[in-house]
């Protein structure tokens, strides 16, 4: 832990909390002192001066050591043995020491896995021969077998290399893995590609797509136009591929791989044969040491229209970093845009032969609006969706999400029936699709918010972020969970990650409000007051931010303002009391660093603000 964070120091409290979380504060501090003493003895004369321990912190001098987990990622692009080392499991023999340490371990493994995936994807993009592409594609799939566009690259590369047997073997592997791990089947594009290998012509035959399941919008990412410098053609292809791969992590979207889109576009511009609902297109322009990327999303259903556009200006020094950053921000913003467009379209369709997908789409806007009457109707729609299609994971996940707000708004008590139902729905969604990051994040929030099972929730969030690091909801929920267990600075870092990805998310009134929790528990009451005024302006009927704001105003002694906020809160949730606040808030109950427990700080502010 010291080696990974060096030269920064780590507080003794954090080390003790991560390694001995089940012991009392005095005992865990004593265990840390003993461990540091034993470590110094093991290092002997060679390690003199390597460790620096003060009363409050411990740090490691990295000038005299070499840390593989820090150095290998930088070597992996050019040296395959370094990439292979990066693919091995980080600290594989240290699971189970402590629940808090397990969560830290998962976070580090996810970070290294993301680095390995970035490097492997870059090596694949740089491969110039079919054999090299096949080899690098296998490395990518070893890290993330859910990347269906890479399966197509592997199948096509083996065929281009003249080994149709290997191409069919790759197709069978793809089908088996999708069935066993993801409980789904490869897309029609992948099946068409495999089928084309039986004929004389290797390239895939692009057939019009017929929707049978009606479970998602069909999207293609067009090759971006290069304005000026033709050498940026590779940047264009790389960015399109990165965005396609990232969007494919959102399970409700049906992605056409970028190679198929490019092939259709070259065929006299006949992209209509892809039967796209949406396409993402744009241009790349370089000016000096900066690159400008302009993107637009087009809805191809009549009347065809551009529904979203954005411009990104970045430094051109690191093209791979540029691609990663832009792709992450694009997918986090495009996904909710498409979801709302689809929801509005579903609401306008006649209710004939309605599907679970249609019902889900109609329910989502009501969840965003939080109007009680419409919200209750949305619950009925989601219940019907799960009945119509008992194997449709998103319907179960959104129904569990619906229960979270039902309790949070005070519209239902968190009794045994509600807790059991929310857990049942969220767990069912994950069992139906274990690779659905959205479902995992919702199950995590059910565990954290409703059941106060913070370690279990953190593990679920780490899994969700490993599957889809561009999912704003997972960053927000994981930030809340970390704050629940007292890691408020890290919680703010995670919240900032969400804000960079999707600053204008449709659920910003909720996502932005979560920042109030770590701010309050860090004692930054003025910041809570400022931020709460902004988030309550986004949605005046959402009760959660008023509770945290009221506590901050109590600590600030602004009793006149507190009285107004308290009146607004009680008008929406008349039975909100100190007892209910204690029961509902999953805050840390252990005092730290001479400060009262987080739950006591929260309740003290509410008490000072006049809540009884």
C-alpha positions in Angstrom: 0.0 0.0 0.0 2.8 2.4 0.8 4.6 1.5 -2.4 1.6 2.3 -4.6 0.9 5.6 -3.0 4.5 6.8 -2.5 5.9 9.4 -2.2 2.6 10.5 -0.6 2.2 9.6 3.0 -0.8 7.5 4.3 -2.4 8.3 7.5 -2.1 5.8 10.3 -5.8 5.9 10.8 -6.4 4.8 7.1 -3.9 2.0 7.3 -5.5 0.7 10.6 -9.0 1.0 9.1 -8.0 -0.9 6.0 -6.1 -3.7 7.7 -7.8 -4.1 11.1 -11.3 -2.7 10.5 -12.9 -5.3 12.8 -10.9 -4.2 15.9 -11.4 -1.2 18.1 -9.4 2.0 17.3 -6.9 1.5 20.1 -6.3 -2.1 19.2 -6.0 -1.5 15.5 -3.5 1.3 16.1 -1.4 -1.0 18.3 -1.5 -3.7 15.6 -0.2 -1.1 13.1 2.7 -0.1 15.4 3.7 -3.8 15.8 3.5 -4.4 12.1 5.7 -1.4 11.3 8.2 -2.5 13.9 8.4 -6.0 12.4 8.7 -4.6 8.9 11.7 -2.4 10.0 13.3 -5.5 11.5 12.8 -7.5 8.3 14.3 -4.7 6.2 17.4 -4.6 8.4 20.3 -2.3 7.7 19.5 -2.2 4.0 16.1 -0.6 4.7 17.3 2.2 7.0 15.5 5.4 6.1 13.2 3.6 3.7 10.2 3.9 6.0 9.2 7.2 7.6 6.7 7.0 10.4 5.4 10.0 12.2 2.6 10.1 14.9 0.0 10.5 12.2 1.4 9.2 8.9 3.6 6.5 7.3 5.4 6.9 4.0 7.9 5.0 1.8 11.0 6.5 0.1 10.8 5.0 -3.5 14.1 6.4 -4.6 15.9 3.2 -3.4 13.3 0.7 -4.7 11.6 -0.5 -7.9 7.9 -1.2 -7.7 6.6 -3.5 -10.5 3.0 -2.4 -10.2 4.0 1.2 -10.8 6.6 0.6 -13.6 5.3 -2.3 -15.6 2.3 -0.4 -17.1 4.6 2.0 -18.8 6.6 -0.8 -20.3 3.6 -3.0 -21.5 3.0 -1.2 -24.8 6.4 -2.2 -26.2 7.2 -5.4 -24.3 4.7 -8.2 -24.4 6.3 -9.9 -21.3 5.4 -6.7 -19.4 1.8 -6.9 -20.6 1.6 -10.6 -19.6 2.8 -9.6 -16.1 0.3 -6.8 -15.9 -2.4 -9.4 -16.8 -1.6 -11.5 -13.7 -3.6 -11.0 -10.6 -2.4 -8.3 -8.3 -1.5 -9.6 -4.8 -3.3 -12.9 -5.5 -2.6 -14.4 -2.1 -3.9 -11.6 0.1 -7.6 -12.0 -0.2 -9.6 -12.4 2.9 -7.4 -10.5 5.4 -10.0 -7.9 6.1 -13.2 -6.8 4.4 -11.9 -3.2 4.0 -8.6 -4.4 2.6 -10.5 -6.6 0.2 -12.3 -3.6 -1.2 -9.0 -1.7 -1.5 -7.5 -4.8 -3.3 -10.4 -4.9 -5.7 -10.0 -1.2 -6.5 -6.3 -1.7 -7.3 -7.0 -4.8 -9.4 -9.6 -2.9 -11.3 -7.2 0.0 -11.9 -4.4 -2.3 -13.2 -6.9 -4.3 -15.3 -8.1 -1.1 -16.9 -4.4 -0.2 -17.6 -3.9 -3.6 -19.1 -7.0 -3.3 -21.3 -5.9 0.1 -22.5 -2.5 -1.2 -23.4 -3.9 -4.3 -25.1 -6.4 -2.3 -27.1 -3.6 0.1 -28.2 -1.5 -2.9 -29.3 -4.5 -4.2 -31.3 -5.1 -0.9 -33.0 -1.4 -0.8 -34.0 -1.3 -4.4 -35.4 -0.8 -4.4 -39.2 -1.1 -8.0 -40.2 -3.9 -10.5 -39.7 -1.8 -12.8 -37.5 -0.7 -9.9 -35.3 -4.3 -8.7 -35.1 -5.5 -12.1 -34.1 -2.8 -12.4 -31.4 -3.5 -9.0 -29.9 -7.3 -9.5 -30.1 -6.9 -12.7 -28.0 -5.0 -10.6 -25.4 -7.8 -8.1 -25.2 -10.4 -10.8 -24.9 -8.4 -12.4 -22.1 -9.0 -9.2 -20.1 -12.6 -8.4 -21.2 -14.4 -11.2 -23.0 -17.5 -9.0 -23.3 -15.9 -6.9 -26.1 -17.9 -8.3 -29.0 -16.3 -6.0 -31.7 -12.9 -7.6 -30.7 -14.4 -11.1 -31.3 -15.3 -10.0 -34.8 -11.8 -8.7 -35.3 -10.4 -12.1 -34.2 -12.7 -14.1 -36.4 -12.0 -11.9 -39.4 -8.3 -11.8 -38.8 -8.0 -15.6 -38.6 -10.0 -15.9 -41.8 -7.8 -13.3 -43.6 -4.7 -15.2 -42.4 -6.1 -18.3 -44.3 -7.1 -20.4 -41.3 -10.9 -20.8 -41.5 -10.7 -23.5 -38.9 -9.3 -21.1 -36.3 -11.9 -18.5 -37.4 -14.8 -21.0 -36.7 -13.1 -22.0 -33.4 -13.1 -18.4 -32.4 -16.8 -18.1 -33.3 -17.6 -21.1 -31.2 -15.6 -19.7 -28.3 -17.5 -16.4 -28.6 -20.9 -18.2 -28.5 -19.9 -20.4 -25.6 -18.5 -17.6 -23.5 -21.5 -15.3 -24.1 -23.8 -18.2 -23.2 -21.9 -19.2 -20.0 -20.8 -15.9 -18.6 -23.3 -13.4 -19.9 -26.4 -15.6 -20.5 -26.9 -14.0 -23.9 -26.0 -14.6 -27.6 -23.6 -12.7 -29.9 -25.3 -10.1 -32.1 -26.6 -10.7 -35.6 -23.4 -8.9 -37.0 -21.1 -11.5 -35.4 -23.4 -14.4 -36.5 -23.5 -13.0 -40.0 -19.7 -12.7 -40.1 -19.3 -16.3 -39.0 -21.8 -17.5 -41.5 -20.1 -15.7 -44.3 -17.0 -17.8 -43.7 -18.9 -20.8 -45.1 -19.0 -19.1 -48.5 -16.4 -18.1 -51.0 -16.2 -14.4 -50.0 -14.6 -13.7 -46.6 -16.0 -10.2 -45.9 -19.3 -10.2 -43.9 -22.5 -9.7 -45.8 -24.4 -6.9 -44.1 -28.1 -7.8 -43.9 -30.9 -5.6 -42.8 -31.5 -6.1 -39.1 -34.9 -7.3 -37.9 -35.6 -6.7 -34.2 -37.0 -9.7 -32.6 -36.5 -9.0 -28.9 -37.1 -5.2 -28.9 -34.6 -4.7 -26.1 -32.5 -1.8 -27.2 -31.7 1.0 -29.6 -29.4 0.2 -32.5 -26.4 2.5 -32.8 -23.4 2.8 -35.2 -20.3 5.0 -34.8 -19.3 6.4 -38.2 -15.6 6.9 -39.1 -14.9 10.5 -38.3 -13.9 13.0 -41.1 -10.3 14.2 -40.9 -10.1 17.9 -41.7 -6.7 18.9 -43.0 -3.9 16.5 -41.8 -4.4 13.1 -43.4 -2.0 11.6 -40.8 -4.9 11.9 -38.3 -6.7 9.1 -40.1 -5.5 6.6 -37.6 -6.7 8.9 -34.8 -10.1 8.9 -36.4 -10.3 5.1 -36.7 -8.9 4.6 -33.2 -11.4 7.1 -31.6 -14.4 5.5 -33.4 -13.3 2.0 -32.3 -12.8 3.2 -28.7 -16.2 4.8 -28.5 -17.8 1.8 -30.0 -16.2 -0.6 -27.5 -17.1 1.7 -24.6 -20.7 2.1 -25.7 -21.0 -1.7 -26.0 -20.6 -1.9 -22.2 -24.1 -0.4 -21.9 -26.1 -3.5 -22.1 -29.3 -2.0 -23.4 -27.6 -0.6 -26.6 -27.1 -2.7 -29.7 -23.8 -1.7 -31.2 -22.8 -2.2 -34.8 -19.0 -2.6 -34.9 -17.0 0.2 -36.5 -15.6 -2.1 -39.2 -19.0 -3.0 -40.5 -20.1 0.7 -40.4 -17.0 1.7 -42.3 -17.6 -1.1 -44.9 -21.2 0.0 -45.4 -20.1 3.6 -45.8 -17.5 2.8 -48.4 -20.2 0.8 -50.3 -21.5 4.0 -52.0 -22.6 5.3 -48.7 -25.2 2.6 -48.2 -25.4 2.8 -44.4 -29.2 2.4 -44.5 -28.6 -1.4 -44.9 -27.4 -1.3 -41.3 -30.9 -0.3 -40.2 -29.6 2.1 -37.5 -31.8 3.9 -35.0 -28.9 6.3 -34.2 -25.5 7.1 -35.6 -22.6 9.0 -34.0 -20.5 11.0 -36.5 -18.1 13.9 -36.4 -14.8 15.4 -37.5 -11.2 15.7 -36.2 -9.1 18.8 -36.8 -5.6 19.5 -35.6 -4.3 23.0 -34.9 -0.7 23.2 -33.6 -0.5 21.1 -30.5 -4.2 20.8 -30.0 -6.9 18.5 -31.5 -10.5 19.5 -31.9 -13.1 16.7 -32.1 -16.7 17.7 -33.0 -19.4 15.0 -32.6 -23.1 14.8 -33.3 -25.7 12.1 -32.6 -28.4 11.6 -35.3 -31.8 10.0 -34.8 -32.6 8.3 -38.1 -36.3 7.6 -37.3 -38.6 10.0 -39.1 -38.3 12.9 -38.9 -34.5 12.4 -39.0 -32.7 15.0 -36.8 -29.5 15.8 -35.0 -30.4 15.3 -31.3 -27.0 15.9 -29.6 -23.8 17.6 -30.4 -20.6 18.5 -28.5 -17.1 19.7 -29.2 -13.9 18.5 -27.4 -10.6 20.4 -27.4 -7.6 18.5 -26.1 -3.8 18.6 -26.1 -2.4 16.4 -28.9 0.7 15.2 -27.1 -0.8 11.9 -26.0 -3.2 10.6 -28.7 -4.1 7.4 -26.7 -5.0 9.5 -23.6 -7.0 11.8 -25.9 -8.9 8.9 -27.3 -9.6 7.5 -23.8 -10.8 10.8 -22.3 -13.1 11.7 -25.2 -14.5 8.2 -25.5 -15.3 8.1 -21.8 -17.0 11.5 -21.8 -18.9 10.8 -25.0 -20.4 7.5 -23.9 -21.4 8.7 -20.5 -23.3 11.6 -22.1 -24.8 9.8 -25.1 -26.3 6.9 -23.2 -28.8 8.9 -21.1 -29.6 11.1 -24.2 -30.6 8.0 -26.2 -32.5 6.6 -23.2 -34.7 9.6 -22.9 -35.3 9.9 -26.6 -36.4 6.2 -26.6 -38.6 6.8 -23.6 -40.4 9.7 -25.2 -40.8 7.7 -28.4 -42.2 4.7 -26.4 -44.7 7.0 -24.6 -46.1 8.2 -28.0 -46.6 4.7 -29.4 -50.0 3.0 -29.3 -50.3 0.5 -26.5 -50.7 -2.5 -28.9 -48.6 -5.6 -28.3 -46.6 -3.7 -25.7 -43.3 -5.3 -24.7 -41.3 -5.3 -21.4 -38.9 -2.9 -23.1 -41.7 -0.5 -24.0 -43.0 -0.5 -20.4 -39.5 0.1 -19.1 -39.0 3.0 -21.4 -42.3 4.6 -20.3 -41.4 4.2 -16.6 -38.0 5.8 -16.7 -39.1 9.5 -17.2 -41.4 9.2 -14.2 -38.5 8.0 -12.1 -36.5 11.0 -13.2 -39.4 13.4 -12.5 -40.4 12.1 -9.0 -44.0 13.2 -9.3 -45.7 10.9 -6.9 -48.8 9.9 -8.9 -46.7 9.2 -12.1 -44.1 7.5 -9.9 -46.6 5.0 -8.6 -47.8 4.4 -12.1 -44.2 3.7 -13.1 -44.0 1.1 -10.4 -47.0 -0.7 -11.9 -45.4 -0.6 -15.4 -42.1 -2.1 -14.1 -44.0 -4.8 -12.2 -45.8 -5.7 -15.5 -42.5 -5.6 -17.4 -41.0 -8.2 -15.1 -44.1 -10.3 -15.5 -44.1 -10.1 -19.3 -40.4 -10.9 -19.6 -39.1 -12.7 -16.5 -35.6 -13.0 -18.1 -35.2 -9.3 -18.9 -32.5 -8.1 -16.4 -32.9 -4.3 -16.9 -36.6 -4.4 -15.9 -35.7 -6.0 -12.6 -32.9 -3.5 -12.0 -35.0 -0.5 -12.7 -37.8 -1.8 -10.5 -35.3 -2.2 -7.6 -34.1 1.4 -8.4 -37.8 2.5 -8.1 -38.0 1.0 -4.6 -34.9 3.0 -3.5 -36.6 6.3 -4.3 -39.9 5.1 -2.8 -38.1 4.7 0.5 -35.9 7.7 0.2 -38.8 10.1 -0.5 -40.6 8.8 2.5 -43.4 7.4 0.4 -42.9 3.9 1.9 -41.3 2.8 5.1 -38.3 0.5 4.9 -40.2 -2.4 6.5 -39.3 -6.0 6.0 -41.5 -6.4 2.9 -40.0 -3.4 1.1 -36.4 -4.5 2.0 -37.0 -8.0 0.8 -38.7 -7.0 -2.4 -35.9 -4.5 -3.4 -33.2 -7.1 -2.6 -35.1 -9.8 -4.6 -35.5 -7.6 -7.6 -31.9 -6.3 -7.7 -30.4 -9.8 -7.0 -32.6 -11.2 -9.8 -31.3 -8.6 -12.3 -27.7 -9.5 -11.5 -28.4 -13.3 -11.7 -30.0 -12.8 -15.1 -27.0 -10.7 -16.4 -23.9 -10.9 -14.1 -22.1 -8.5 -16.5 -24.6 -5.7 -16.4 -22.8 -2.9 -14.5 -26.0 -1.0 -14.1 -27.7 -3.9 -12.3 -24.6 -4.5 -10.1 -24.6 -0.8 -9.1 -28.3 -0.8 -8.2 -27.8 -4.0 -6.1 -24.9 -2.3 -4.4 -27.1 0.7 -3.5 -29.9 -1.5 -2.2 -27.3 -3.2 0.1 -25.8 0.1 1.2 -28.8 2.4 1.5 -31.5 0.0 2.6 -29.6 -2.7 4.4 -26.5 -0.8 5.6 -24.2 -3.5 4.3 -21.4 -1.3 3.2 -18.5 -3.8 2.5 -20.8 -5.9 0.3 -21.9 -2.8 -1.5 -18.4 -1.6 -2.2 -17.4 -5.0 -3.7 -20.4 -4.7 -6.0 -19.5 -1.2 -7.1 -15.9 -2.3 -7.9 -17.3 -5.1 -10.0 -19.6 -2.7 -11.8 -16.8 -0.2 -12.5 -14.5 -3.0 -13.8 -17.3 -3.9 -16.3 -18.1 -0.3 -17.2 -15.8 2.4 -16.0 -17.9 5.0 -17.8 -21.1 4.5 -15.9 -21.9 7.7 -13.9 -24.4 5.9 -11.6 -21.7 3.5 -10.4 -19.2 6.3 -9.6 -21.9 8.2 -7.7 -23.1 5.2 -5.7 -19.6 4.1 -4.9 -18.8 7.6 -3.7 -21.8 7.4 -1.3 -20.7 4.0 0.0 -17.2 5.2 0.7 -18.5 8.2 2.5 -20.8 6.0 4.6 -17.7 4.2 5.9 -15.8 7.4 6.5 -13.6 7.8 3.4 -14.9 11.2 2.5 -12.0 12.5 0.5 -12.0 9.5 -1.8 -15.8 9.9 -2.0 -15.3 13.4 -3.4 -12.7 12.1 -5.9 -15.2 9.6 -7.2 -18.0 12.1 -7.4 -15.7 14.4 -9.4 -15.1 11.5 -11.8 -18.9 11.3 -12.4 -19.0 15.0 -12.9 -16.3 15.0 -15.6 -18.0 12.1 -17.4 -21.6 13.5 -17.4 -22.0 17.0 -16.1 -25.6 17.3 -17.5 -27.0 13.9 -16.7 -30.8 13.7 -16.5 -30.5 12.5 -12.9 -28.1 15.3 -11.9 -30.5 16.5 -9.2 -29.8 13.2 -7.4 -26.2 12.6 -8.5 -25.1 16.2 -7.6 -26.8 15.9 -4.2 -24.7 13.0 -3.1 -21.7 15.3 -2.8 -23.4 17.0 0.1 -22.8 13.9 2.3 -18.9 13.9 2.3 -18.9 17.7 2.5 -21.1 17.6 5.6 -19.1 14.9 7.3 -15.9 16.7 6.6 -17.3 19.7 8.4 -17.4 21.8 5.3 -20.8 23.3 6.2 -20.5 26.5 4.1 -19.8 24.3 1.0 -22.9 22.2 1.8 -25.0 25.4 2.0 -23.7 26.6 -1.3 -24.1 23.3 -3.1 -27.5 22.5 -1.6 -29.0 25.7 -3.0 -27.9 24.6 -6.5 -29.1 21.0 -6.3 -32.5 21.9 -4.8 -33.0 24.3 -7.6 -32.7 21.4 -10.0 -35.5 19.5 -8.4 -37.5 21.1 -5.6 -39.4 17.9 -4.7 -36.4 15.7 -4.0 -36.1 15.3 -0.2 -32.6 13.9 0.3 -30.6 17.2 -0.2 -32.8 19.1 2.2 -31.9 16.7 5.0 -28.2 17.2 4.7 -28.6 20.9 4.1 -30.7 21.2 7.3 -27.9 19.5 9.3 -25.3 21.9 7.9 -27.4 25.0 8.7 -27.8 23.7 12.2 -24.0 23.5 12.6 -23.6 27.0 11.1 -26.2 28.4 13.6 -28.3 29.9 10.8 -31.6 29.1 12.5 -33.8 31.3 10.5 -32.7 29.7 7.2 -32.9 26.3 8.9 -36.5 26.9 9.8 -37.4 27.5 6.1 -35.6 24.4 4.9 -37.1 22.4 7.7 -40.6 23.6 6.7 -40.0 22.6 3.1 -38.7 19.2 4.1 -41.6 18.4 6.4 -44.1 19.5 3.8 -42.8 16.7 1.6 -42.0 14.1 4.3 -44.1 15.0 7.4 -42.9 12.1 9.5 -39.2 12.8 9.2 -37.8 12.9 12.7 -34.4 12.4 14.5 -35.3 8.8 15.1 -36.1 8.2 11.5 -32.9 10.0 10.4 -30.9 7.7 12.7 -32.6 4.6 11.4 -32.3 5.6 7.7 -28.7 7.1 7.4 -26.1 4.4 7.0 -23.3 6.7 8.3 -20.2 5.5 10.2 -20.9 5.0 13.9 -17.3 5.0 15.2 -15.6 8.2 16.4 -12.4 9.1 14.5 -9.4 11.4 15.1 -11.1 13.0 18.1 -14.2 13.7 16.1 -17.7 12.3 16.9 -19.0 9.5 14.8 -20.4 10.7 11.4 -24.0 9.7 12.4 -23.7 11.8 15.5 -22.4 14.8 13.6 -25.4 14.5 11.2 -27.9 14.2 14.0 -26.4 17.0 16.0 -26.8 19.4 13.1 -30.5 18.3 12.6 -31.1 18.8 16.4 -29.6 22.3 16.3 -31.7 23.1 13.3 -34.9 22.3 15.3 -35.7 18.8 14.2 -37.2 16.7 17.0 
